[in-house]
Amino acid sequence: MSTNPTKQGEAINDRRAKALQQYGLDPAKLPRHVAIIMDGNGRWAKKRGLPRIRGHRAAVKTVRDTVEFSSEIGLQYLTLYAFSIENWQRPKSEVSALMRLLRQYLVKERPRLMKNKVRLLCIGRRKGLPKEVQDELSKTINLTRRNRGLTVVVALNYGGRTEIVDAAKECVRKALRGNLSVRQIDEELFSRFLYTGDIPDPDLLIRTAGEHRISNFLLWQISYCEIWITPVLWP
């Protein structure tokens, strides 16, 4: 038996209204796009005398809870800084464990993403990721592409400076092909060449674990967004 789209939409709106009321949130003041620098996994594990990977495993649950909460209250976009270009400099054992966790997450969370109508996107140099991660990432993105609820943007093998350089290179390529005039290039046009070309800029950037740094994250996009730093460790 097929689900009635109208009734399904009404149920989603009803859940959102109840969630907003429960948490005392004003829908008129709800940001459209929230970006999060998820920091503190290693320190969380160290405080408990655990190996760093246990902190990363605990972080997966927090990601799940954050995605579900964001979906519940009707947030439109949530961008999570999951793995930076600089993270490749970490010990190989830790990087390998992170890639395994990522691959597992992409597979295990598919039913939950579909249930909550969440669409998954990825920004960063995907080709630099292990092939098995690329494959599962592509499968999850394709599976969720028609979902019209929350859009979760995962930043993987990502760097803000790299993103700007890649956008500049694409502008140059188009100009050399004769498809773009230098006179056409302004901020609005250039932003379309960024990884986030089809995504609105964040309204709010949250960084956990108390560090007062941007860490090469969405350098162009956060020019006018609010920034909130919390001492709470991500997991």
N, C-alpha and C positions, 0 to 999 in steps of 0.2 A: 504494500500500500504506500503510495507516494505521500510526502509531507506537504501540507498546504502552505505555500510560501507566505501568504498573508498572516496566517495564524502563527507561523514560525517567527515572522518579524515582530508580531505583537508580543510574543513571549520574550524575545530578546529585549525589546524596549521596556517591558515590565521588569525584567531582571535588572536592567540598568537603572531604572528609577529607584528600585529598592536598594541597590548598592549605593547609589549616590546619597540616598536618605540615611542609610546605615552609617556611612562614613562622614556625614555632614558636609558633603561637597556640593558646591554651587555649579551646575552644568554650564552656566554662562561664563564662569571663570576657569573652566577646565582647559588646560593647554591642548593644542592640537597634536603637538609632536614633542615627546620627551626623549632625550638622549641620556644614556648612563655610561659612565666610566666605572666598570665593575672592578674595584680594587680591594685588596686585603685578604685574598684567599690564603696566601702563604703565611701571613701573620696570624690569621685565625687558627691555622693548623699548629703553628709554632707555640702559641699560647696554651694549646692543649697537649703539647708533647707529641704531636702526630706528624707524619711526613707530609710534605707540601701537597702531594697528590690528593690527600684526604680533604684538604681545603678546596681543591678544584671539584672534587666529587660533591661536597656539600654545596658548592656554588650552583651546581646544576639544579638542585631543588629550589634554590632561591630564584633562579631564572624562570623555572616553571611557575612558581607562585606569582612572580612579577608579571609574567605574560598573562596569566589567568586573571589577575586583579585588573590589569590594564584593559583587558578585553571586557571584563565585567562592568567597568565604569564607563565604557564607551570611548576610550582613548583611540585616536585614529592611527597614530604612528608611534612606534617605540623602537629606538635604535640602541643596540647593545654593543659595546666595544669588547669583543670576545678574544681577539688575537691580533696583536700589532706586528708590523714588520720587524720591530726591534725584539719581539719575543723569541725570534729564532736564535737569539744569542744565549738563551737559557740552556741549562744542561740538556743533552740529547734525550736522556731518560724522561725528563719532565715534559719536553716537547712531544715525544712519542705518546706519553700518557694523555696529554691534552688532546692530541689528534684522535686517539681511541675514544675518549669521552665525547668528543664532538660527533664522531661518526655514530656512536651509540645513541646520542641524543636525537640526532636527525632521524634515526630509524624509529626509536621508541615513542617519540612525541607526535608522530604523524596522526594517529587516531585522535589525540587530544586537540591538535591544531585543527583538524577537520571538524570536530565536534563544536569547537568554539568559533568556527569560521575565520580562522587566522590565516593571513597570507604571509608567506616567508619570502624575503628578499635578501640579497647579499651584496655588500660593497667591499671593494678591495681587489687585490690581484689574485683572483681565484685560481689561475693557472699555476701559481706557485705553491698551492696546497697539494698534499698527497693525492694521488689519483682516486683512491678509495673514498676519500673525503669529498672530492669533487663529484664523484658519481652519486653518492648519497645526498649531497647538497642539491644537485640538479634534480634528482627524483622528488625530493621534498618540495622544492620550489615549483616544479611542474604540477605536482599533486595539488598544491594549495593555490595555484595561480588564479582560480576563479572565485576564491573566497572574498567576501566583501565586508568582513569585520575589521578587526585590528590588523595593521600591517607591521610585522616585526622585521626590522632591518638588522642583520647581523654583520658586523664589521670584522672581516677575517683577512689576515695578511694585509692589514690596512695601515696606511700612514697618511696623515693630512697633507704633508708636503708632496709625497708621491702622487697623491690624487691630483693636486694642482699641476704638477709637472706633466702627468698623463693627459690632463685636459688641455694644457698648452700644446703638447705634441699633436693632439688630434686637431686642434685649430690650425696648426702649421700644415699638417697633411692636407686638410681640406683647402687651405689657401693655395698650396702648391698644385693641387688638382684643378684649381680654378673654380671650386665650388663655394668659396668664401672670400669676401673682400675684407681687407684690414679695416676699412671704414665701418664695416658692420659690427665689429667686435666691441661690445660694451659689457658691463657687469652682468646684465640679464642674459645675454647670449652666451657669455663664457660659462656661466653657471650651468647651462644645459649640457656642457661637456664633462661636468663632474660626475662621479659615480652616482651621485644623488640627483641627477638631472631632472627626474620626474617626481621627486619627493620634496615637500615643503621644508624649509629650514626649521630647526628645533626652536621651540618657544622656551624650553627649560632644559638645562644641562645639570645632571646630578653626578657628583663624584663621591664615592664612598671612601672610607679609611682615612679621611682627614688631610690628604695631600692637596696642597694649593697649586696644582699644575694642570695644564691642559693635555699634556702627554701626546702631542701631535694628533689630536682627534678633532675632526670636522673644523679645521682652522678657518675655512672660508664661511661655512654655514652658521657658526655660532657668533658671528660678528655682533648681532643685536639681541641674543637670547639672554635670559636670566641664568645665573649660575648659583647652584646651591651645593655646598660641601658639608658632608656629614662625617663625624668621626667613626660612625658604625662601620665595622668590617663587612664586606659584601655578603659572605655566607650567612 
